[in-house]
Amino acid sequence: MKPNEWLTFFTNSYKLQGYGVVAYTDGSILNTVIESLFFNKKIQRFNSLEAAV
């Protein structure tokens, strides 16, 4: 999901059961940790797209 689509997502009352992130760098992993502060469901990190699928 693109970051600028979050407002539309929540305005329409869509609900996520979980959230997956493919992180290739340490910065991406840090970003996922920060996102977890604002998202109260489970966030799963993956090292590759193949692992995420």
PQR file with spaces between the fields and no chain letter, atoms N, CA, C, O and H, PARSE charges and radii, in Angstrom:
ATOM       1  N    MET     1       0.849   -1.162    0.000 -0.4000 1.5000
ATOM       2  CA   MET     1       0.000    0.000    0.000 -0.0000 2.0000
ATOM       3  C    MET     1       0.897    1.229    0.000  0.5500 1.7000
ATOM       4  O    MET     1       1.898    1.280    0.715 -0.5500 1.4000
ATOM       5  N    LYS     2       0.540    2.190   -0.788 -0.4000 1.5000
ATOM       6  CA   LYS     2       1.284    3.443   -0.828 -0.0000 2.0000
ATOM       7  C    LYS     2       0.941    4.264    0.411  0.5500 1.7000
ATOM       8  O    LYS     2      -0.216    4.305    0.829 -0.5500 1.4000
ATOM       9  H    LYS     2      -0.273    2.148   -1.369  0.4000 1.0000
ATOM      10  N    PRO     3       1.941    4.917    0.998 -0.5600 1.5000
ATOM      11  CA   PRO     3       1.674    5.695    2.223  0.2800 2.0000
ATOM      12  C    PRO     3       0.568    6.737    2.063  0.5500 1.7000
ATOM      13  O    PRO     3      -0.183    6.981    3.008 -0.5500 1.4000
ATOM      14  N    ASN     4       0.455    7.352    0.890 -0.4000 1.5000
ATOM      15  CA   ASN     4      -0.574    8.379    0.702 -0.0000 2.0000
ATOM      16  C    ASN     4      -1.975    7.800    0.558  0.5500 1.7000
ATOM      17  O    ASN     4      -2.937    8.561    0.467 -0.5500 1.4000
ATOM      18  H    ASN     4       1.065    7.154    0.123  0.4000 1.0000
ATOM      19  N    GLU     5      -2.120    6.482    0.536 -0.4000 1.5000
ATOM      20  CA   GLU     5      -3.443    5.848    0.429 -0.0000 2.0000
ATOM      21  C    GLU     5      -4.020    5.463    1.796  0.5500 1.7000
ATOM      22  O    GLU     5      -5.161    5.006    1.867 -0.5500 1.4000
ATOM      23  H    GLU     5      -1.338    5.863    0.610  0.4000 1.0000
ATOM      24  N    TRP     6      -3.259    5.636    2.878 -0.4000 1.5000
ATOM      25  CA   TRP     6      -3.746    5.259    4.201 -0.0000 2.0000
ATOM      26  C    TRP     6      -5.018    5.995    4.587  0.5500 1.7000
ATOM      27  O    TRP     6      -5.943    5.390    5.128 -0.5500 1.4000
ATOM      28  H    TRP     6      -2.332    6.007    2.821  0.4000 1.0000
ATOM      29  N    LEU     7      -5.074    7.284    4.318 -0.4000 1.5000
ATOM      30  CA   LEU     7      -6.251    8.059    4.708 -0.0000 2.0000
ATOM      31  C    LEU     7      -7.501    7.524    4.020  0.5500 1.7000
ATOM      32  O    LEU     7      -8.538    7.362    4.663 -0.5500 1.4000
ATOM      33  H    LEU     7      -4.323    7.776    3.879  0.4000 1.0000
ATOM      34  N    THR     8      -7.414    7.251    2.735 -0.4000 1.5000
ATOM      35  CA   THR     8      -8.550    6.685    2.001 -0.0000 2.0000
ATOM      36  C    THR     8      -8.919    5.316    2.571  0.5500 1.7000
ATOM      37  O    THR     8     -10.097    4.991    2.718 -0.5500 1.4000
ATOM      38  H    THR     8      -6.572    7.383    2.213  0.4000 1.0000
ATOM      39  N    PHE     9      -7.914    4.532    2.884 -0.4000 1.5000
ATOM      40  CA   PHE     9      -8.137    3.196    3.435 -0.0000 2.0000
ATOM      41  C    PHE     9      -8.951    3.264    4.721  0.5500 1.7000
ATOM      42  O    PHE     9      -9.951    2.559    4.859 -0.5500 1.4000
ATOM      43  H    PHE     9      -6.957    4.796    2.765  0.4000 1.0000
ATOM      44  N    PHE    10      -8.535    4.100    5.657 -0.4000 1.5000
ATOM      45  CA   PHE    10      -9.223    4.187    6.941 -0.0000 2.0000
ATOM      46  C    PHE    10     -10.533    4.956    6.862  0.5500 1.7000
ATOM      47  O    PHE    10     -11.449    4.686    7.638 -0.5500 1.4000
ATOM      48  H    PHE    10      -7.723    4.673    5.545  0.4000 1.0000
ATOM      49  N    THR    11     -10.640    5.895    5.952 -0.4000 1.5000
ATOM      50  CA   THR    11     -11.895    6.626    5.771 -0.0000 2.0000
ATOM      51  C    THR    11     -13.008    5.688    5.330  0.5500 1.7000
ATOM      52  O    THR    11     -14.165    5.885    5.702 -0.5500 1.4000
ATOM      53  H    THR    11      -9.895    6.114    5.321  0.4000 1.0000
ATOM      54  N    ASN    12     -12.677    4.671    4.545 -0.4000 1.5000
ATOM      55  CA   ASN    12     -13.661    3.713    4.051 -0.0000 2.0000
ATOM      56  C    ASN    12     -13.860    2.537    4.997  0.5500 1.7000
ATOM      57  O    ASN    12     -14.538    1.570    4.651 -0.5500 1.4000
ATOM      58  H    ASN    12     -11.737    4.510    4.243  0.4000 1.0000
ATOM      59  N    SER    13     -13.280    2.612    6.176 -0.4000 1.5000
ATOM      60  CA   SER    13     -13.438    1.602    7.231 -0.0000 2.0000
ATOM      61  C    SER    13     -12.982    0.209    6.822  0.5500 1.7000
ATOM      62  O    SER    13     -13.542   -0.785    7.282 -0.5500 1.4000
ATOM      63  H    SER    13     -12.728    3.398    6.457  0.4000 1.0000
ATOM      64  N    TYR    14     -11.966    0.126    5.958 -0.4000 1.5000
ATOM      65  CA   TYR    14     -11.395   -1.178    5.655 -0.0000 2.0000
ATOM      66  C    TYR    14     -10.604   -1.647    6.868  0.5500 1.7000
ATOM      67  O    TYR    14     -10.076   -0.833    7.626 -0.5500 1.4000
ATOM      68  H    TYR    14     -11.510    0.933    5.584  0.4000 1.0000
ATOM      69  N    LYS    15     -10.524   -2.941    7.046 -0.4000 1.5000
ATOM      70  CA   LYS    15      -9.822   -3.472    8.206 -0.0000 2.0000
ATOM      71  C    LYS    15      -8.771   -4.486    7.748  0.5500 1.7000
ATOM      72  O    LYS    15      -9.033   -5.324    6.886 -0.5500 1.4000
ATOM      73  H    LYS    15     -10.953   -3.603    6.430  0.4000 1.0000
ATOM      74  N    LEU    16      -7.598   -4.396    8.331 -0.4000 1.5000
ATOM      75  CA   LEU    16      -6.518   -5.331    8.053 -0.0000 2.0000
ATOM      76  C    LEU    16      -6.415   -6.331    9.193  0.5500 1.7000
ATOM      77  O    LEU    16      -6.558   -5.965   10.360 -0.5500 1.4000
ATOM      78  H    LEU    16      -7.385   -3.715    9.031  0.4000 1.0000
ATOM      79  N    GLN    17      -6.170   -7.573    8.865 -0.4000 1.5000
ATOM      80  CA   GLN    17      -5.904   -8.588    9.879 -0.0000 2.0000
ATOM      81  C    GLN    17      -4.419   -8.652   10.193  0.5500 1.7000
ATOM      82  O    GLN    17      -4.027   -9.039   11.293 -0.5500 1.4000
ATOM      83  H    GLN    17      -6.054   -7.870    7.918  0.4000 1.0000
ATOM      84  N    GLY    18      -3.608   -8.277    9.241 -0.4000 1.5000
ATOM      85  CA   GLY    18      -2.162   -8.295    9.402 -0.0000 2.0000
ATOM      86  C    GLY    18      -1.535   -7.422    8.340  0.5500 1.7000
ATOM      87  O    GLY    18      -2.218   -6.889    7.465 -0.5500 1.4000
ATOM      88  H    GLY    18      -3.926   -7.963    8.347  0.4000 1.0000
ATOM      89  N    TYR    19      -0.218   -7.283    8.428 -0.4000 1.5000
ATOM      90  CA   TYR    19       0.494   -6.373    7.548 -0.0000 2.0000
ATOM      91  C    TYR    19       1.849   -6.978    7.277  0.5500 1.7000
ATOM      92  O    TYR    19       2.571   -7.307    8.219 -0.5500 1.4000
ATOM      93  H    TYR    19       0.337   -7.717    9.139  0.4000 1.0000
ATOM      94  N    GLY    20       2.219   -7.136    6.020 -0.4000 1.5000
ATOM      95  CA   GLY    20       3.507   -7.703    5.659 -0.0000 2.0000
ATOM      96  C    GLY    20       4.402   -6.670    5.015  0.5500 1.7000
ATOM      97  O    GLY    20       3.946   -5.856    4.212 -0.5500 1.4000
ATOM      98  H    GLY    20       1.633   -6.868    5.255  0.4000 1.0000
ATOM      99  N    VAL    21       5.684   -6.701    5.369 -0.4000 1.5000
ATOM     100  CA   VAL    21       6.655   -5.755    4.841 -0.0000 2.0000
ATOM     101  C    VAL    21       7.861   -6.531    4.339  0.5500 1.7000
ATOM     102  O    VAL    21       8.403   -7.378    5.049 -0.5500 1.4000
ATOM     103  H    VAL    21       6.054   -7.363    6.022  0.4000 1.0000
ATOM     104  N    VAL    22       8.279   -6.240    3.111 -0.4000 1.5000
ATOM     105  CA   VAL    22       9.515   -6.792    2.581 -0.0000 2.0000
ATOM     106  C    VAL    22      10.594   -5.742    2.810  0.5500 1.7000
ATOM     107  O    VAL    22      10.543   -4.656    2.232 -0.5500 1.4000
ATOM     108  H    VAL    22       7.838   -5.552    2.534  0.4000 1.0000
ATOM     109  N    ALA    23      11.569   -6.066    3.651 -0.4000 1.5000
ATOM     110  CA   ALA    23      12.618   -5.116    4.031 -0.0000 2.0000
ATOM     111  C    ALA    23      13.970   -5.627    3.531  0.5500 1.7000
ATOM     112  O    ALA    23      14.417   -6.705    3.921 -0.5500 1.4000
ATOM     113  H    ALA    23      11.611   -6.948    4.120  0.4000 1.0000
ATOM     114  N    TYR    24      14.605   -4.852    2.677 -0.4000 1.5000
ATOM     115  CA   TYR    24      15.898   -5.251    2.122 -0.0000 2.0000
ATOM     116  C    TYR    24      17.073   -4.608    2.853  0.5500 1.7000
ATOM     117  O    TYR    24      18.200   -5.092    2.743 -0.5500 1.4000
ATOM     118  H    TYR    24      14.242   -3.976    2.360  0.4000 1.0000
ATOM     119  N    THR    25      16.833   -3.531    3.595 -0.4000 1.5000
ATOM     120  CA   THR    25      17.925   -2.815    4.255 -0.0000 2.0000
ATOM     121  C    THR    25      17.624   -2.629    5.741  0.5500 1.7000
ATOM     122  O    THR    25      16.494   -2.824    6.190 -0.5500 1.4000
ATOM     123  H    THR    25      15.918   -3.139    3.684  0.4000 1.0000
ATOM     124  N    ASP    26      18.650   -2.253    6.491 -0.4000 1.5000
ATOM     125  CA   ASP    26      18.463   -1.984    7.920 -0.0000 2.0000
ATOM     126  C    ASP    26      17.516   -0.809    8.122  0.5500 1.7000
ATOM     127  O    ASP    26      16.745   -0.796    9.082 -0.5500 1.4000
ATOM     128  H    ASP    26      19.568   -2.095    6.127  0.4000 1.0000
ATOM     129  N    GLY    27      17.564    0.181    7.229 -0.4000 1.5000
ATOM     130  CA   GLY    27      16.659    1.328    7.315 -0.0000 2.0000
ATOM     131  C    GLY    27      15.215    0.909    7.151  0.5500 1.7000
ATOM     132  O    GLY    27      14.329    1.448    7.814 -0.5500 1.4000
ATOM     133  H    GLY    27      18.190    0.170    6.449  0.4000 1.0000
ATOM     134  N    SER    28      14.970   -0.047    6.273 -0.4000 1.5000
ATOM     135  CA   SER    28      13.610   -0.554    6.069 -0.0000 2.0000
ATOM     136  C    SER    28      13.105   -1.276    7.313  0.5500 1.7000
ATOM     137  O    SER    28      11.930   -1.177    7.668 -0.5500 1.4000
ATOM     138  H    SER    28      15.690   -0.485    5.734  0.4000 1.0000
ATOM     139  N    ILE    29      13.987   -1.989    7.955 -0.4000 1.5000
ATOM     140  CA   ILE    29      13.606   -2.695    9.171 -0.0000 2.0000
ATOM     141  C    ILE    29      13.268   -1.689   10.271  0.5500 1.7000
ATOM     142  O    ILE    29      12.291   -1.869   10.997 -0.5500 1.4000
ATOM     143  H    ILE    29      14.941   -2.070    7.667  0.4000 1.0000
ATOM     144  N    LEU    30      14.062   -0.644   10.396 -0.4000 1.5000
ATOM     145  CA   LEU    30      13.787    0.410   11.376 -0.0000 2.0000
ATOM     146  C    LEU    30      12.447    1.075   11.086  0.5500 1.7000
ATOM     147  O    LEU    30      11.688    1.365   12.010 -0.5500 1.4000
ATOM     148  H    LEU    30      14.856   -0.497    9.806  0.4000 1.0000
ATOM     149  N    ASN    31      12.155    1.316    9.826 -0.4000 1.5000
ATOM     150  CA   ASN    31      10.876    1.905    9.432 -0.0000 2.0000
ATOM     151  C    ASN    31       9.715    1.005    9.849  0.5500 1.7000
ATOM     152  O    ASN    31       8.675    1.502   10.282 -0.5500 1.4000
ATOM     153  H    ASN    31      12.772    1.080    9.075  0.4000 1.0000
ATOM     154  N    THR    32       9.877   -0.295    9.726 -0.4000 1.5000
ATOM     155  CA   THR    32       8.844   -1.240   10.137 -0.0000 2.0000
ATOM     156  C    THR    32       8.612   -1.177   11.647  0.5500 1.7000
ATOM     157  O    THR    32       7.476   -1.267   12.111 -0.5500 1.4000
ATOM     158  H    THR    32      10.722   -0.699    9.374  0.4000 1.0000
ATOM     159  N    VAL    33       9.686   -1.022   12.400 -0.4000 1.5000
ATOM     160  CA   VAL    33       9.555   -0.902   13.858 -0.0000 2.0000
ATOM     161  C    VAL    33       8.759    0.355   14.202  0.5500 1.7000
ATOM     162  O    VAL    33       7.903    0.326   15.086 -0.5500 1.4000
ATOM     163  H    VAL    33      10.609   -0.949   12.022  0.4000 1.0000
ATOM     164  N    ILE    34       9.036    1.449   13.510 -0.4000 1.5000
ATOM     165  CA   ILE    34       8.302    2.698   13.750 -0.0000 2.0000
ATOM     166  C    ILE    34       6.838    2.543   13.366  0.5500 1.7000
ATOM     167  O    ILE    34       5.956    3.012   14.087 -0.5500 1.4000
ATOM     168  H    ILE    34       9.732    1.472   12.792  0.4000 1.0000
ATOM     169  N    GLU    35       6.567    1.887   12.231 -0.4000 1.5000
ATOM     170  CA   GLU    35       5.179    1.655   11.811 -0.0000 2.0000
ATOM     171  C    GLU    35       4.419    0.847   12.846  0.5500 1.7000
ATOM     172  O    GLU    35       3.224    1.065   13.045 -0.5500 1.4000
ATOM     173  H    GLU    35       7.283    1.506   11.646  0.4000 1.0000
ATOM     174  N    SER    36       5.092   -0.079   13.507 -0.4000 1.5000
ATOM     175  CA   SER    36       4.415   -0.923   14.498 -0.0000 2.0000
ATOM     176  C    SER    36       3.908   -0.106   15.693  0.5500 1.7000
ATOM     177  O    SER    36       3.018   -0.557   16.415 -0.5500 1.4000
ATOM     178  H    SER    36       6.062   -0.256   13.346  0.4000 1.0000
ATOM     179  N    LEU    37       4.461    1.075   15.903 -0.4000 1.5000
ATOM     180  CA   LEU    37       3.977    1.938   16.979 -0.0000 2.0000
ATOM     181  C    LEU    37       2.584    2.498   16.681  0.5500 1.7000
ATOM     182  O    LEU    37       1.851    2.864   17.601 -0.5500 1.4000
ATOM     183  H    LEU    37       5.183    1.441   15.317  0.4000 1.0000
ATOM     184  N    PHE    38       2.219    2.566   15.399 -0.4000 1.5000
ATOM     185  CA   PHE    38       0.950    3.159   14.979 -0.0000 2.0000
ATOM     186  C    PHE    38      -0.075    2.131   14.502  0.5500 1.7000
ATOM     187  O    PHE    38      -1.229    2.476   14.249 -0.5500 1.4000
ATOM     188  H    PHE    38       2.814    2.270   14.652  0.4000 1.0000
ATOM     189  N    PHE    39       0.335    0.894   14.381 -0.4000 1.5000
ATOM     190  CA   PHE    39      -0.532   -0.160   13.849 -0.0000 2.0000
ATOM     191  C    PHE    39      -0.682   -1.220   14.920  0.5500 1.7000
ATOM     192  O    PHE    39       0.310   -1.834   15.316 -0.5500 1.4000
ATOM     193  H    PHE    39       1.273    0.614   14.586  0.4000 1.0000
ATOM     194  N    ASN    40      -1.901   -1.453   15.404 -0.4000 1.5000
ATOM     195  CA   ASN    40      -2.097   -2.340   16.547 -0.0000 2.0000
ATOM     196  C    ASN    40      -2.302   -3.816   16.186  0.5500 1.7000
ATOM     197  O    ASN    40      -2.619   -4.623   17.061 -0.5500 1.4000
ATOM     198  H    ASN    40      -2.706   -0.955   15.083  0.4000 1.0000
ATOM     199  N    LYS    41      -2.130   -4.172   14.934 -0.4000 1.5000
ATOM     200  CA   LYS    41      -2.199   -5.577   14.521 -0.0000 2.0000
ATOM     201  C    LYS    41      -0.783   -6.093   14.285  0.5500 1.7000
ATOM     202  O    LYS    41       0.189   -5.351   14.430 -0.5500 1.4000
ATOM     203  H    LYS    41      -1.873   -3.517   14.224  0.4000 1.0000
ATOM     204  N    LYS    42      -0.675   -7.350   13.924 -0.4000 1.5000
ATOM     205  CA   LYS    42       0.632   -7.962   13.712 -0.0000 2.0000
ATOM     206  C    LYS    42       1.266   -7.473   12.411  0.5500 1.7000
ATOM     207  O    LYS    42       0.604   -7.394   11.376 -0.5500 1.4000
ATOM     208  H    LYS    42      -1.464   -7.953   13.806  0.4000 1.0000
ATOM     209  N    ILE    43       2.558   -7.147   12.479 -0.4000 1.5000
ATOM     210  CA   ILE    43       3.342   -6.806   11.298 -0.0000 2.0000
ATOM     211  C    ILE    43       4.405   -7.882   11.133  0.5500 1.7000
ATOM     212  O    ILE    43       5.185   -8.149   12.048 -0.5500 1.4000
ATOM     213  H    ILE    43       3.096   -7.212   13.320  0.4000 1.0000
ATOM     214  N    GLN    44       4.424   -8.492    9.960 -0.4000 1.5000
ATOM     215  CA   GLN    44       5.404   -9.538    9.667 -0.0000 2.0000
ATOM     216  C    GLN    44       6.438   -8.989    8.696  0.5500 1.7000
ATOM     217  O    GLN    44       6.088   -8.451    7.646 -0.5500 1.4000
ATOM     218  H    GLN    44       3.790   -8.275    9.218  0.4000 1.0000
ATOM     219  N    ARG    45       7.718   -9.125    9.051 -0.4000 1.5000
ATOM     220  CA   ARG    45       8.800   -8.672    8.179 -0.0000 2.0000
ATOM     221  C    ARG    45       9.355   -9.851    7.401  0.5500 1.7000
ATOM     222  O    ARG    45       9.462  -10.962    7.921 -0.5500 1.4000
ATOM     223  H    ARG    45       8.003   -9.562    9.904  0.4000 1.0000
ATOM     224  N    PHE    46       9.707   -9.594    6.141 -0.4000 1.5000
ATOM     225  CA   PHE    46      10.292  -10.611    5.278 -0.0000 2.0000
ATOM     226  C    PHE    46      11.563  -10.055    4.648  0.5500 1.7000
ATOM     227  O    PHE    46      11.667   -8.849    4.428 -0.5500 1.4000
ATOM     228  H    PHE    46       9.620   -8.692    5.718  0.4000 1.0000
ATOM     229  N    ASN    47      12.519  -10.915    4.359 -0.4000 1.5000
ATOM     230  CA   ASN    47      13.765  -10.499    3.735 -0.0000 2.0000
ATOM     231  C    ASN    47      13.707  -10.532    2.216  0.5500 1.7000
ATOM     232  O    ASN    47      14.581   -9.976    1.550 -0.5500 1.4000
ATOM     233  H    ASN    47      12.434  -11.895    4.538  0.4000 1.0000
ATOM     234  N    SER    48      12.678  -11.183    1.656 -0.4000 1.5000
ATOM     235  CA   SER    48      12.561  -11.269    0.209 -0.0000 2.0000
ATOM     236  C    SER    48      11.090  -11.366   -0.182  0.5500 1.7000
ATOM     237  O    SER    48      10.252  -11.764    0.626 -0.5500 1.4000
ATOM     238  H    SER    48      11.968  -11.635    2.197  0.4000 1.0000
ATOM     239  N    LEU    49      10.790  -11.007   -1.397 -0.4000 1.5000
ATOM     240  CA   LEU    49       9.425  -11.097   -1.887 -0.0000 2.0000
ATOM     241  C    LEU    49       8.955  -12.540   -1.944  0.5500 1.7000
ATOM     242  O    LEU    49       7.790  -12.833   -1.676 -0.5500 1.4000
ATOM     243  H    LEU    49      11.471  -10.683   -2.053  0.4000 1.0000
ATOM     244  N    GLU    50       9.869  -13.441   -2.295 -0.4000 1.5000
ATOM     245  CA   GLU    50       9.528  -14.860   -2.353 -0.0000 2.0000
ATOM     246  C    GLU    50       9.119  -15.381   -0.975  0.5500 1.7000
ATOM     247  O    GLU    50       8.173  -16.162   -0.865 -0.5500 1.4000
ATOM     248  H    GLU    50      10.816  -13.203   -2.512  0.4000 1.0000
ATOM     249  N    ALA    51       9.813  -14.962    0.060 -0.4000 1.5000
ATOM     250  CA   ALA    51       9.470  -15.384    1.429 -0.0000 2.0000
ATOM     251  C    ALA    51       8.115  -14.819    1.840  0.5500 1.7000
ATOM     252  O    ALA    51       7.354  -15.477    2.550 -0.5500 1.4000
ATOM     253  H    ALA    51      10.581  -14.328   -0.029  0.4000 1.0000
ATOM     254  N    ALA    52       7.818  -13.615    1.401 -0.4000 1.5000
ATOM     255  CA   ALA    52       6.534  -12.979    1.755 -0.0000 2.0000
ATOM     256  C    ALA    52       5.370  -13.691    1.095  0.5500 1.7000
ATOM     257  O    ALA    52       4.311  -13.850    1.703 -0.5500 1.4000
ATOM     258  H    ALA    52       8.436  -13.081    0.824  0.4000 1.0000
ATOM     259  N    VAL    53       5.554  -14.115   -0.133 -0.4000 1.5000
ATOM     260  CA   VAL    53       4.482  -14.809   -0.846 -0.0000 2.0000
ATOM     261  C    VAL    53       4.272  -16.175   -0.242  0.5500 1.7000
ATOM     262  O    VAL    53       3.409  -16.926   -0.698 -0.5500 1.4000
ATOM     263  H    VAL    53       6.414  -13.986   -0.627  0.4000 1.0000
